[in-house]
Amino acid sequence: MKFKVSLLATTLFASSLSAGPALAQTAAATDTVTVIGHYLSLDQLNAVKTPTPIIDVPQSLSIITEEQIENQAFTSIGDVLRFTPGLAVSQGEGHRDAIIIRGNQTTADFFLNGVRDDVQYYRPLYNIEQIEILRGSNALLFGRGGGGGVINRVSKEPVLDERFTGLTASVDTFGSALVTADTNLVAGANSAFRLNAFAEELNNHRDAYEGTRFGVNPTFGTELTPQTSLVLSYEYLNDDRVVDRGVPSVSVAGGPDVPLEGFNNTFFGSPDRNATRLEANILRGRLDHSFSDRLRGNLTLQYADYDKIYQNLYPAGFDQGANTVTLDGYRDTTTRQNLILQGNLIAEFDTGGIGHTLLIGAEYGDQDTANARLDSFFGVSNDDRVTIPFTDPLNIPAFGFVVPVRDRESEVSFTSFYIQDQIDLTDNFKLILGARLDRFDVSVLDLRAVSPTDDGRRGRVDDEISPRFGFIYKPAENVSIYASYSETFLPSAGDQFLTLSTTTEDIRPQSFENREVGVKWDIHPMLSLTVAAFRLEQGLFTTVDPDDASIVTTVPGSTTDGFEVQIIGDLTDNWFISAGYSYLDGEVEGGAFDGNRSRQTPENMLSLWTQYQVNDRLAIGGGASYQDEYFVGEDNSVLVPDYVRLDAAVFYDLSDDTRLQLNIENLLDEDYFPDAHSNDNISTGEPLNARLTVRHRF
């Protein structure tokens, strides 16, 4: 019923727009327009692979530009997504990006320039031009996964006709510091070289937490001919930090458990042994060629090598009456090599007076992964867990990561072909039809399962067709009313290829279906509004047992009905706003958790950032974010309370080339719990803090 109400509200809103005579008209985009400091629905979204104005993309999406990343002092994907409707941030066990999109949890639906970037790590923002968030199933454009949506980062590329250098340095009140550099050099008439680099010292309010990370990204771009361009890029990343999995939950009489309060800084792990280290080498080449004004193509080749280790103790239970805490732990190592080749051909033509924008593409990938896990062992308990008196700091008995529990090697190859046609039936009606064929072949060698009667090999091949349909009605050039349907799938090996077993190798891929209606309105050339209502149906999936994380439980499915509103742009020449609201009604369907709310899916989320240019040199900004209460897991046994966080910023230009910036976070010093991983791994929010930044451009 709630979904029907949302659909009705959207339809009525669309009808009022189409009936209004005073809507501003804007010119239609005819080619690719990159978003650089603009907030137009007419700007090009790089992730959709075709020269389609955003107002003609039949799904809800958000673009976060470099300017907004800088102004709000974002340093992580999590920072960005907290100000994006329809998305919540998951804890990621303190060593990776993890998100909840429309009720669907993922650690793998990340892309870099449209190419899969699915290893579990924290992605930096130092070399990012913009971040594109597409909500709803996206198999046609991105392949497997993406059940709730995808995150696509667009990296900075060389500028052929400009020489510049930008430096940024910042420090916050916790002692965290960040330095970035961005330099562009012209190399001849048709070539340029760009270098982005950063180094960061990590710190926050949590006891024992610290770390360092750095990266460098040289990129070379050249025009081989007036019709052909080539971009070559290499990126090296190094991340070394303490793994922190937050605080446990405690029992409350007459209700679900809640996070432990009053110990926001207490570290429930080993200060010496909780650690994660990542090294990544990413090489990428992209060739673009225009055959004519209406036919173009591109070819991208990416090779990435990742080497990661993380180990940790974490809270697995808390007994207030006995004043004891239970600890568990493990050590996990992963290496992965990704080789992905992707090609697209885009043609624009007319047939009998009907316009077409045709996308034909293919993708091949080869991913080799080795993963092993050692459980913790405590001599005092003769077990992988130990229960000890709660003290601050913890007095942890001797332990080691010595018990083998997993040792697997996987080989994945996938081949994809996709086609999509955007058909301009009339000046007011557009139809989008497309489908993608994926062949996903996974082979796993489970070394711990090898025996005289079992060679340890598991495998499965899936052939899946994922359709996409969209219909757009444009009562005015700056208004679109759309409806869409899309599907995607996730193989039974999981998004990290770790769950294939003698049981799961016979299970079909998990399915996702997204139905959506919405309205996009460019109120004026620098201000856009999007309203969307949707239903996302998720098929059979797995979740960990709330009492024992080593036990995997099968859940028949879930449904999320939702409503999203976003407005972004300039209210006046001096006043910018970005605001979003989402309503999510997620429900588990079938099994032991039937009727429960979906994991980590707040019903209401609201975010606001606004910035006002007082004069030529001074600007002020302010923001607010609200997150409703949510259950950590499908068992609905732990409820995380809601919160409101207020932020502020002041900007002062010392000169045309130098800016001083102060960002203040959590103005009211609110105690809150922003995200979680499991019932006893709940993050605590940072108290009142500030970050001072200076930027200079040569």
C-alpha positions as CSV (number, residue, x, y, z in Angstrom):
1,M,0.0,0.0,0.0
2,K,2.8,2.4,0.8
3,F,4.3,1.9,-2.6
4,K,1.0,2.6,-4.3
5,V,0.7,5.8,-2.4
6,S,4.3,6.8,-3.5
7,L,3.4,6.0,-7.1
8,L,0.3,8.0,-6.9
9,A,2.1,11.0,-5.4
10,T,4.7,10.9,-8.2
11,T,2.1,10.6,-10.9
12,L,0.2,13.6,-9.5
13,F,3.4,15.6,-9.2
14,A,4.2,14.8,-12.9
15,S,0.7,15.8,-14.0
16,S,1.0,19.2,-12.3
17,L,4.3,19.8,-14.1
18,S,3.0,18.9,-17.5
19,A,0.0,21.2,-16.9
20,G,2.1,24.2,-15.7
21,P,2.5,26.9,-18.4
22,A,5.4,28.7,-16.8
23,L,8.1,26.1,-17.1
24,A,11.5,27.4,-18.2
25,Q,12.8,26.0,-21.5
26,T,16.4,24.8,-22.0
27,A,18.3,23.7,-25.0
28,A,18.7,20.0,-25.7
29,A,22.2,18.6,-25.4
30,T,23.5,17.2,-28.7
31,D,26.8,15.7,-27.6
32,T,28.8,14.7,-24.5
33,V,29.0,17.3,-21.8
34,T,31.1,16.5,-18.8
35,V,30.0,17.8,-15.4
36,I,32.6,20.2,-14.1
37,G,31.2,22.4,-11.4
38,H,27.7,22.4,-13.0
39,Y,24.5,20.9,-11.7
40,L,22.3,20.4,-14.7
41,S,20.1,17.5,-15.7
42,L,21.3,18.2,-19.2
43,D,24.9,17.3,-18.4
44,Q,26.4,14.1,-19.6
45,L,26.6,11.1,-17.2
46,N,29.7,9.2,-18.1
47,A,28.4,5.9,-16.7
48,V,25.6,5.5,-19.2
49,K,28.0,5.1,-22.1
50,T,25.9,7.0,-24.7
51,P,25.6,10.7,-25.4
52,T,22.3,11.0,-23.5
53,P,21.3,14.0,-21.5
54,I,20.7,13.1,-17.9
55,I,17.1,14.4,-18.1
56,D,16.6,11.5,-20.6
57,V,18.0,8.8,-18.4
58,P,15.0,6.8,-17.0
59,Q,16.3,6.2,-13.5
60,S,17.2,8.1,-10.4
61,L,20.9,9.2,-10.2
62,S,23.2,11.6,-8.4
63,I,26.4,13.3,-9.5
64,I,28.9,14.5,-6.9
65,T,31.4,16.8,-8.4
66,E,35.0,17.5,-7.4
67,E,33.9,21.0,-6.2
68,Q,31.3,19.5,-3.8
69,I,33.8,16.9,-2.6
70,E,36.2,19.7,-1.7
71,N,33.6,22.1,-0.2
72,Q,32.3,19.4,2.2
73,A,35.8,18.1,2.9
74,F,34.9,14.6,1.9
75,T,37.8,12.1,2.2
76,S,36.0,8.8,1.6
77,I,33.2,7.2,-0.4
78,G,31.3,6.9,2.9
79,D,31.4,10.6,3.4
80,V,29.9,11.2,-0.1
81,L,27.1,8.6,0.3
82,R,25.8,10.0,3.6
83,F,24.6,13.0,1.5
84,T,23.0,10.9,-1.2
85,P,19.3,9.8,-1.1
86,G,18.5,6.1,-1.1
87,L,21.9,5.0,0.2
88,A,23.1,4.1,3.6
89,V,26.7,3.3,4.6
90,S,27.6,-0.1,6.2
91,Q,30.6,-0.5,8.4
92,G,32.6,-2.8,6.1
93,E,34.3,-4.4,9.2
94,G,36.7,-1.5,9.3
95,H,38.7,-2.4,6.2
96,R,36.6,-1.7,3.1
97,D,33.9,0.4,1.5
98,A,30.4,-1.2,2.1
99,I,27.1,0.3,1.2
100,I,23.4,-0.3,1.3
101,I,21.6,0.8,-1.9
102,R,17.8,0.6,-1.7
103,G,18.0,-2.1,0.9
104,N,20.7,-4.1,-0.9
105,Q,24.1,-4.5,0.8
106,T,27.2,-4.7,-1.4
107,T,31.0,-4.5,-1.2
108,A,31.6,-5.0,-5.0
109,D,29.3,-2.7,-7.0
110,F,32.0,-0.1,-7.5
111,F,33.4,1.0,-10.9
112,L,36.2,3.2,-12.1
113,N,35.5,5.0,-15.4
114,G,32.8,2.4,-16.1
115,V,35.0,-0.6,-15.5
116,R,34.6,-3.0,-12.6
117,D,36.6,-2.3,-9.4
118,D,35.3,-4.9,-7.0
119,V,38.1,-5.7,-4.5
120,Q,37.3,-4.8,-0.9
121,Y,39.2,-1.7,0.1
122,Y,38.8,2.0,0.9
123,R,38.8,4.0,-2.3
124,P,40.5,7.5,-2.0
125,L,39.1,10.6,-3.7
126,Y,42.3,12.5,-4.6
127,N,42.1,11.9,-8.3
128,I,38.4,12.0,-8.8
129,E,36.6,14.4,-11.2
130,Q,33.1,13.3,-10.1
131,I,31.2,10.4,-8.5
132,E,28.2,9.0,-10.3
133,I,25.5,7.1,-8.3
134,L,23.0,5.2,-10.4
135,R,20.1,3.8,-8.3
136,G,18.2,0.7,-9.5
137,S,19.3,-2.5,-11.1
138,N,22.0,-1.9,-13.8
139,A,23.0,-5.2,-15.5
140,L,22.7,-3.9,-19.0
141,L,25.3,-1.2,-18.4
142,F,27.5,-2.9,-15.8
143,G,26.9,-6.6,-15.8
144,R,26.4,-8.8,-12.8
145,G,25.6,-7.3,-9.4
146,G,24.4,-3.8,-9.0
147,G,21.1,-5.0,-7.6
148,G,20.3,-1.7,-5.8
149,G,22.6,0.4,-8.0
150,V,26.2,1.2,-8.6
151,I,28.9,3.7,-7.7
152,N,31.1,4.9,-10.7
153,R,34.1,7.1,-10.0
154,V,35.4,9.2,-12.9
155,S,39.1,10.0,-12.7
156,K,40.8,13.2,-13.7
157,E,42.4,13.1,-17.2
158,P,45.0,15.3,-18.9
159,V,43.9,18.7,-20.3
160,L,45.6,19.3,-23.6
161,D,45.7,23.1,-23.7
162,E,46.3,24.2,-20.1
163,R,49.2,24.1,-17.7
164,F,48.5,24.2,-13.9
165,T,49.4,22.8,-10.5
166,G,47.1,22.6,-7.5
167,L,48.2,21.8,-3.9
168,T,46.0,21.1,-0.9
169,A,46.9,20.5,2.7
170,S,44.5,19.9,5.6
171,V,44.6,18.9,9.2
172,D,41.7,18.1,11.7
173,T,41.4,18.3,15.4
174,F,42.0,14.5,15.8
175,G,45.5,14.9,14.2
176,S,44.5,13.5,10.9
177,A,46.3,15.2,8.0
178,L,46.0,15.1,4.2
179,V,48.2,16.5,1.4
180,T,47.2,16.3,-2.3
181,A,48.8,17.4,-5.5
182,D,47.4,17.8,-9.0
183,T,49.6,19.0,-11.9
184,N,49.0,19.1,-15.6
185,L,51.7,19.6,-18.2
186,V,51.2,20.2,-21.9
187,A,53.5,18.0,-24.0
188,G,53.4,19.2,-27.5
189,A,50.5,20.4,-29.6
190,N,48.2,17.4,-29.0
191,S,49.4,15.7,-25.8
192,A,49.4,16.3,-22.1
193,F,50.6,14.7,-18.8
194,R,48.7,14.8,-15.5
195,L,49.9,13.7,-12.1
196,N,47.7,13.3,-9.1
197,A,49.2,12.2,-5.7
198,F,48.2,12.2,-2.1
199,A,49.4,11.2,1.4
200,E,47.2,10.9,4.4
201,E,47.8,10.4,8.1
202,L,44.7,8.7,9.6
203,N,43.3,9.4,13.1
204,N,39.9,9.9,14.8
205,H,38.2,9.8,18.2
206,R,38.7,6.1,18.7
207,D,41.4,4.7,21.1
208,A,44.2,3.0,19.2
209,Y,43.0,4.0,15.8
210,E,45.6,5.3,13.4
211,G,47.0,4.6,9.9
212,T,48.6,6.0,6.8
213,R,47.8,5.8,3.1
214,F,49.2,7.3,-0.1
215,G,48.7,7.0,-3.8
216,V,50.1,8.3,-7.1
217,N,48.3,8.4,-10.5
218,P,50.2,9.6,-13.6
219,T,48.1,9.8,-16.7
220,F,49.1,10.6,-20.3
221,G,46.6,11.7,-23.0
222,T,47.1,12.4,-26.6
223,E,45.2,13.1,-29.8
224,L,46.6,10.6,-32.3
225,T,44.5,12.1,-35.0
226,P,41.7,14.7,-35.0
227,Q,39.3,11.8,-34.7
228,T,41.3,9.5,-32.3
229,S,42.4,10.0,-28.7
230,L,44.3,7.8,-26.3
231,V,44.6,8.0,-22.5
232,L,47.0,5.8,-20.6
233,S,46.9,5.7,-16.8
234,Y,48.7,3.9,-13.9
235,E,47.7,4.1,-10.2
236,Y,49.5,2.8,-7.2
237,L,47.8,2.7,-3.8
238,N,49.1,1.8,-0.4
239,D,46.8,1.7,2.7
240,D,47.9,0.6,6.2
241,R,45.5,1.2,9.1
242,V,44.1,-0.2,12.3
243,V,40.9,-2.3,11.9
244,D,38.2,-1.0,14.2
245,R,34.8,-2.7,14.3
246,G,33.1,-0.5,16.9
247,V,31.2,-1.4,20.0
248,P,28.9,-4.3,20.9
249,S,25.2,-4.2,21.6
250,V,23.5,-4.7,25.0
251,S,20.1,-6.0,26.1
252,V,17.2,-3.7,27.0
253,A,14.2,-4.9,28.9
254,G,11.1,-5.1,26.8
255,G,12.7,-4.3,23.4
256,P,15.5,-5.1,21.0
257,D,19.1,-4.8,21.9
258,V,20.8,-1.4,21.4
259,P,24.4,-0.3,20.9
260,L,26.5,0.1,24.0
261,E,26.5,3.7,25.1
262,G,29.0,5.7,27.1
263,F,32.1,4.1,25.5
264,N,32.4,5.9,22.2
265,N,36.2,5.9,22.3
266,T,36.8,2.4,23.7
267,F,38.6,0.0,21.4
268,F,37.2,-3.5,21.4
269,G,40.2,-5.2,19.8
270,S,43.9,-5.6,19.9
271,P,45.8,-2.3,19.4
272,D,48.9,-4.2,18.2
273,R,47.2,-6.9,16.1
274,N,44.2,-5.3,14.5
275,A,45.5,-4.1,11.2
276,T,44.8,-4.1,7.4
277,R,47.3,-3.5,4.6
278,L,46.6,-3.0,0.9
279,E,48.7,-2.6,-2.1
280,A,47.1,-2.0,-5.5
281,N,48.5,-1.5,-9.0
282,I,45.9,-0.4,-11.6
283,L,46.9,0.1,-15.3
284,R,44.3,1.4,-17.8
285,G,44.2,2.4,-21.4
286,R,41.3,3.9,-23.3
287,L,41.1,4.6,-27.1
288,D,38.3,6.8,-28.4
289,H,37.6,7.2,-32.1
290,S,34.9,9.1,-34.1
291,F,34.2,7.5,-37.4
292,S,31.8,10.3,-38.2
293,D,29.7,12.9,-36.5
294,R,27.1,10.2,-35.7
295,L,29.2,7.1,-35.2
296,R,31.9,6.7,-32.5
297,G,33.5,4.0,-30.5
298,N,35.7,3.4,-27.5
299,L,37.9,0.5,-26.2
300,T,39.1,0.2,-22.6
301,L,41.7,-2.2,-21.3
302,Q,42.3,-2.4,-17.5
303,Y,44.6,-4.6,-15.5
304,A,44.6,-4.4,-11.7
305,D,46.6,-6.3,-9.1
306,Y,45.5,-6.2,-5.5
307,D,47.3,-7.6,-2.5
308,K,45.5,-7.3,0.8
309,I,45.6,-8.6,4.4
310,Y,43.5,-7.8,7.4
311,Q,43.4,-9.3,10.8
312,N,41.3,-8.4,13.8
313,L,39.8,-9.2,17.1
314,Y,36.2,-7.9,17.5
315,P,33.4,-7.9,20.0
316,A,31.1,-10.9,19.6
317,G,28.9,-10.4,22.7
318,F,28.5,-8.2,25.8
319,D,27.0,-9.2,29.2
320,Q,26.1,-6.1,31.2
321,G,25.1,-8.1,34.3
322,A,28.4,-10.0,34.4
323,N,30.3,-7.1,33.0
324,T,32.1,-9.3,30.5
325,V,32.8,-9.0,26.8
326,T,33.3,-11.9,24.3
327,L,36.0,-11.5,21.6
328,D,36.4,-13.4,18.4
329,G,38.8,-12.9,15.5
330,Y,40.6,-14.0,12.4
331,R,43.3,-13.2,9.8
332,D,42.3,-12.9,6.1
333,T,44.5,-12.6,3.1
334,T,43.4,-11.9,-0.5
335,T,45.2,-11.5,-3.8
336,R,43.4,-10.7,-7.0
337,Q,44.3,-10.0,-10.6
338,N,41.6,-8.4,-12.8
339,L,42.0,-8.2,-16.6
340,I,39.0,-6.5,-18.2
341,L,38.4,-5.5,-21.9
342,Q,35.4,-3.4,-22.8
343,G,34.3,-1.9,-26.1
344,N,31.4,0.2,-27.1
345,L,30.0,1.5,-30.4
346,I,27.5,4.3,-30.4
347,A,25.5,5.3,-33.4
348,E,23.0,8.1,-33.9
349,F,20.7,7.8,-37.0
350,D,17.1,8.2,-38.2
351,T,14.7,5.7,-39.7
352,G,11.6,7.0,-41.3
353,G,11.7,10.2,-39.2
354,I,12.4,8.3,-35.9
355,G,15.7,9.1,-34.2
356,H,17.9,6.4,-32.7
357,T,20.8,6.4,-30.3
358,L,22.1,2.8,-30.6
359,L,24.6,1.3,-28.1
360,I,26.3,-2.0,-29.0
361,G,29.0,-3.3,-26.6
362,A,31.0,-6.2,-25.4
363,E,33.0,-7.0,-22.4
364,Y,35.4,-9.7,-21.4
365,G,36.9,-10.2,-18.0
366,D,39.3,-12.6,-16.3
367,Q,39.6,-12.5,-12.5
368,D,42.0,-14.7,-10.5
369,T,41.6,-14.7,-6.7
370,A,43.3,-16.5,-3.8
371,N,41.8,-16.1,-0.3
372,A,42.7,-17.8,3.0
373,R,41.5,-17.3,6.5
374,L,43.0,-18.3,9.9
375,D,40.8,-18.2,13.0
376,S,42.0,-16.8,16.3
377,F,42.9,-19.2,19.2
378,F,43.0,-18.3,22.8
379,G,45.0,-20.6,25.1
380,V,43.0,-19.6,28.2
381,S,39.7,-20.8,26.6
382,N,41.1,-23.4,24.2
383,D,38.8,-21.9,21.6
384,D,38.6,-19.2,18.9
385,R,36.5,-17.1,21.3
386,V,37.2,-15.8,24.8
387,T,35.1,-14.1,27.4
388,I,36.9,-11.7,29.6
389,P,36.0,-9.0,32.2
390,F,35.2,-5.7,30.6
391,T,37.9,-3.1,31.3
392,D,38.9,0.1,29.5
393,P,41.3,-0.6,27.9
394,L,40.7,-4.4,27.5
395,N,43.1,-6.8,29.1
396,I,43.3,-9.4,26.3
397,P,44.9,-12.8,27.0
398,A,47.5,-14.3,24.7
399,F,46.2,-15.4,21.3
400,G,47.2,-16.2,17.8
401,F,45.7,-16.4,14.3
402,V,46.6,-20.1,13.8
403,V,43.5,-22.2,13.0
404,P,42.9,-22.7,9.2
405,V,39.3,-22.3,8.3
406,R,39.4,-21.3,4.6
407,D,41.9,-21.7,1.7
408,R,40.4,-21.1,-1.7
409,E,41.5,-20.2,-5.2
410,S,39.0,-19.0,-7.8
411,E,39.1,-18.3,-11.5
412,V,36.3,-16.2,-13.0
413,S,35.8,-15.4,-16.6
414,F,32.9,-13.5,-18.0
415,T,31.8,-12.5,-21.5
416,S,29.1,-10.0,-22.1
417,F,27.3,-8.6,-25.1
418,Y,24.7,-5.8,-24.8
419,I,22.6,-3.7,-27.0
420,Q,20.4,-0.7,-26.3
421,D,18.4,1.6,-28.5
422,Q,17.0,5.0,-27.4
423,I,14.2,5.7,-29.8
424,D,12.9,9.2,-30.3
425,L,9.3,8.3,-31.3
426,T,8.3,12.0,-31.4
427,D,9.7,15.2,-29.9
428,N,7.9,14.3,-26.7
429,F,8.1,10.6,-26.4
430,K,11.2,8.4,-26.1
431,L,11.5,4.7,-25.7
432,I,14.5,2.8,-24.4
433,L,14.9,-0.9,-25.2
434,G,17.9,-3.1,-24.4
435,A,19.3,-6.4,-23.1
436,R,22.5,-7.9,-22.0
437,L,23.7,-11.4,-22.3
438,D,26.3,-12.5,-19.7
439,R,28.2,-15.7,-19.5
440,F,29.7,-16.1,-16.0
441,D,32.1,-19.0,-15.5
442,V,33.5,-19.5,-12.0
443,S,35.8,-22.3,-10.9
444,V,36.8,-22.7,-7.3
445,L,39.5,-24.9,-5.7
446,D,38.7,-25.4,-2.1
447,L,42.1,-26.7,-0.7
448,R,40.7,-27.5,2.7
449,A,38.0,-29.8,1.1
450,V,40.6,-31.9,-0.8
451,S,40.4,-35.6,0.3
452,P,40.7,-39.0,-1.3
453,T,37.0,-38.7,-2.4
454,D,36.9,-35.0,-3.1
455,D,39.2,-33.1,-5.4
456,G,38.0,-29.8,-3.9
457,R,36.9,-28.3,-7.2
458,R,33.6,-26.5,-7.5
459,G,32.3,-24.8,-10.5
460,R,29.3,-23.3,-12.2
461,V,28.5,-21.6,-15.5
462,D,25.6,-19.2,-15.7
463,D,24.1,-17.7,-18.9
464,E,21.8,-14.8,-18.0
465,I,19.8,-12.3,-20.1
466,S,19.0,-9.0,-18.4
467,P,16.5,-6.7,-20.0
468,R,16.1,-3.0,-19.6
469,F,13.0,-1.0,-20.7
470,G,12.3,2.7,-20.3
471,F,9.6,5.2,-21.4
472,I,10.0,9.0,-21.3
473,Y,7.4,11.6,-21.9
474,K,8.7,15.2,-22.2
475,P,5.9,17.8,-21.9
476,A,8.6,20.4,-22.1
477,E,12.2,20.3,-23.1
478,N,13.3,20.8,-19.5
479,V,10.9,18.2,-18.0
480,S,10.8,14.4,-18.3
481,I,8.3,11.9,-16.9
482,Y,9.6,8.4,-17.0
483,A,8.9,4.8,-16.2
484,S,11.4,2.0,-16.3
485,Y,12.0,-1.7,-15.6
486,S,15.4,-3.4,-15.3
487,E,16.9,-6.6,-14.1
488,T,20.2,-7.9,-12.9
489,F,21.7,-11.0,-11.2
490,L,24.4,-12.1,-8.8
491,P,26.0,-15.5,-9.2
492,S,25.8,-18.0,-6.3
493,A,29.5,-17.6,-5.7
494,G,28.8,-14.2,-4.2
495,D,30.2,-10.8,-5.1
496,Q,33.7,-11.9,-3.9
497,F,33.5,-15.5,-5.2
498,L,33.9,-17.0,-1.7
499,T,30.5,-18.7,-1.2
500,L,30.6,-21.4,-3.9
501,S,30.3,-24.9,-2.2
502,T,28.8,-28.3,-2.9
503,T,25.5,-26.7,-1.9
504,T,25.6,-23.3,-3.5
505,E,27.0,-24.5,-6.8
506,D,23.6,-25.9,-7.7
507,I,21.8,-22.7,-6.8
508,R,20.8,-20.3,-9.6
509,P,22.0,-16.7,-9.4
510,Q,20.2,-14.3,-7.2
511,S,17.8,-12.1,-9.2
512,F,16.9,-8.5,-8.8
513,E,14.0,-6.6,-10.5
514,N,13.6,-2.8,-10.3
515,R,10.4,-0.9,-11.3
516,E,10.6,2.8,-11.2
517,V,8.6,5.9,-12.1
518,G,9.8,9.5,-11.8
519,V,10.0,13.1,-12.8
520,K,13.1,15.2,-13.7
521,W,12.7,18.9,-14.0
522,D,15.4,21.5,-14.8
523,I,13.7,24.4,-12.9
524,H,16.2,26.7,-14.5
525,P,19.5,26.2,-16.3
526,M,21.4,25.8,-13.0
527,L,18.9,24.0,-10.8
528,S,17.4,20.5,-11.2
529,L,14.8,18.4,-9.3
530,T,14.3,14.6,-9.4
531,V,11.4,12.7,-7.9
532,A,11.3,8.9,-8.1
533,A,9.2,6.0,-6.7
534,F,10.4,2.4,-7.0
535,R,10.0,-1.2,-6.1
536,L,13.1,-3.4,-5.8
537,E,12.6,-7.1,-5.5
538,Q,15.5,-9.2,-4.4
539,G,15.6,-13.0,-4.9
540,L,17.2,-15.7,-2.8
541,F,20.2,-14.5,-0.8
542,T,22.4,-15.4,2.1
543,T,23.1,-13.8,5.5
544,V,25.3,-14.7,8.4
545,D,23.7,-16.3,11.5
546,P,23.3,-13.6,14.2
547,D,24.7,-15.9,16.9
548,D,27.6,-17.4,14.8
549,A,29.1,-15.5,11.9
550,S,30.6,-18.8,10.5
551,I,27.1,-20.1,9.8
552,V,25.4,-18.8,6.6
553,T,21.6,-18.6,6.5
554,T,19.5,-18.6,3.3
555,V,16.8,-16.0,3.0
556,P,14.1,-16.5,0.3
557,G,14.0,-12.8,-0.7
558,S,13.1,-9.2,0.1
559,T,11.3,-6.3,-1.3
560,T,12.1,-2.6,-0.9
561,D,9.4,0.0,-1.8
562,G,10.8,3.5,-1.8
563,F,10.5,7.2,-2.7
564,E,13.3,9.6,-3.4
565,V,13.5,13.4,-3.9
566,Q,16.6,15.3,-4.8
567,I,17.2,19.0,-5.7
568,I,20.6,20.3,-6.6
569,G,22.0,23.5,-8.1
570,D,22.0,27.3,-7.7
571,L,19.0,28.9,-6.2
572,T,20.6,32.3,-7.0
573,D,23.9,33.4,-8.4
574,N,25.3,33.3,-4.9
575,W,23.3,30.5,-3.3
576,F,23.9,26.7,-3.9
577,I,21.8,23.9,-2.5
578,S,22.0,20.1,-2.5
579,A,19.2,18.4,-0.7
580,G,17.8,14.8,-0.7
581,Y,15.2,12.7,1.0
582,S,14.5,9.0,0.8
583,Y,11.8,6.8,2.2
584,L,12.6,3.1,2.2
585,D,10.2,0.3,3.3
586,G,12.3,-2.9,3.2
587,E,10.8,-6.2,4.2
588,V,12.2,-9.8,4.3
589,E,10.0,-12.3,2.5
590,G,9.9,-15.9,3.5
591,G,12.0,-18.1,5.8
592,A,12.7,-17.6,9.5
593,F,12.8,-13.8,9.2
594,D,9.6,-13.4,7.2
595,G,8.1,-10.0,7.7
596,N,11.1,-8.5,9.4
597,R,12.6,-5.2,8.2
598,S,15.6,-5.4,5.8
599,R,19.1,-5.1,7.3
600,Q,20.5,-1.6,7.8
601,T,17.7,0.1,5.8
602,P,16.6,3.3,7.6
603,E,13.0,4.1,6.7
604,N,13.7,7.9,6.4
605,M,16.9,9.7,5.5
606,L,17.4,13.4,4.8
607,S,20.5,15.3,3.8
608,L,21.1,19.0,3.1
609,W,24.1,21.1,2.1
610,T,23.9,24.7,1.3
611,Q,26.5,27.3,0.5
612,Y,26.2,31.1,0.2
613,Q,28.8,33.5,-1.4
614,V,28.7,36.5,0.9
615,N,31.1,38.6,-1.3
616,D,34.0,38.0,-3.7
617,R,36.2,36.4,-1.0
618,L,33.9,35.1,1.7
619,A,31.5,32.1,1.6
620,I,29.7,30.2,4.3
621,G,28.1,26.8,4.2
622,G,26.0,24.5,6.3
623,G,24.7,21.0,6.3
624,A,22.4,18.6,8.1
625,S,21.9,14.8,7.8
626,Y,19.2,12.7,9.4
627,Q,19.2,8.9,9.6
628,D,16.2,7.0,10.9
629,E,16.6,4.1,13.3
630,Y,17.4,0.7,11.7
631,F,17.9,-2.9,12.5
632,V,21.4,-4.2,12.0
633,G,20.4,-7.7,10.7
634,E,17.5,-9.5,9.2
635,D,16.8,-11.1,12.6
636,N,15.8,-7.6,13.8
637,S,17.3,-8.2,17.3
638,V,19.5,-5.0,17.5
639,L,18.0,-1.6,16.8
640,V,20.4,1.4,16.1
641,P,18.8,4.7,17.1
642,D,18.2,7.6,14.8
643,Y,20.3,10.8,14.8
644,V,20.7,14.3,13.4
645,R,24.1,15.7,12.6
646,L,24.7,19.4,11.8
647,D,27.8,20.7,10.0
648,A,29.2,24.1,8.9
649,A,31.9,25.6,6.8
650,V,33.6,28.9,6.1
651,F,35.6,29.7,3.0
652,Y,37.9,32.7,2.5
653,D,39.9,33.4,-0.7
654,L,43.2,35.0,0.4
655,S,43.8,35.7,-3.3
656,D,42.6,34.5,-6.7
657,D,44.8,31.4,-6.3
658,T,44.7,30.6,-2.6
659,R,41.7,29.6,-0.5
660,L,41.4,29.0,3.2
661,Q,38.6,26.6,4.4
662,L,37.3,25.5,7.8
663,N,34.8,22.7,8.0
664,I,33.1,21.9,11.4
665,E,31.4,18.5,11.8
666,N,28.8,17.6,14.4
667,L,28.2,21.1,15.6
668,L,25.9,19.9,18.5
669,D,28.4,17.2,19.6
670,E,25.7,14.5,19.1
671,D,26.4,11.0,20.3
672,Y,25.3,8.7,17.4
673,F,25.9,5.4,15.7
674,P,26.3,6.0,11.9
675,D,26.7,2.4,10.7
676,A,27.2,-1.2,11.6
677,H,28.4,-4.5,10.2
678,S,26.8,-7.1,12.6
679,N,24.8,-7.1,15.8
680,D,28.0,-6.6,17.9
681,N,30.0,-4.4,15.5
682,I,28.5,-1.0,15.6
683,S,30.4,2.2,14.7
684,T,30.3,5.3,16.9
685,G,30.1,8.7,15.3
686,E,32.8,11.3,15.6
687,P,32.2,14.1,18.2
688,L,32.5,17.8,17.5
689,N,35.6,18.2,15.3
690,A,37.0,20.6,12.7
691,R,39.2,20.4,9.6
692,L,41.3,23.3,8.4
693,T,42.3,23.3,4.7
694,V,44.4,25.5,2.5
695,R,44.3,25.2,-1.3
696,H,46.6,26.9,-3.8
697,R,46.7,26.8,-7.6
698,F,49.7,27.8,-9.6
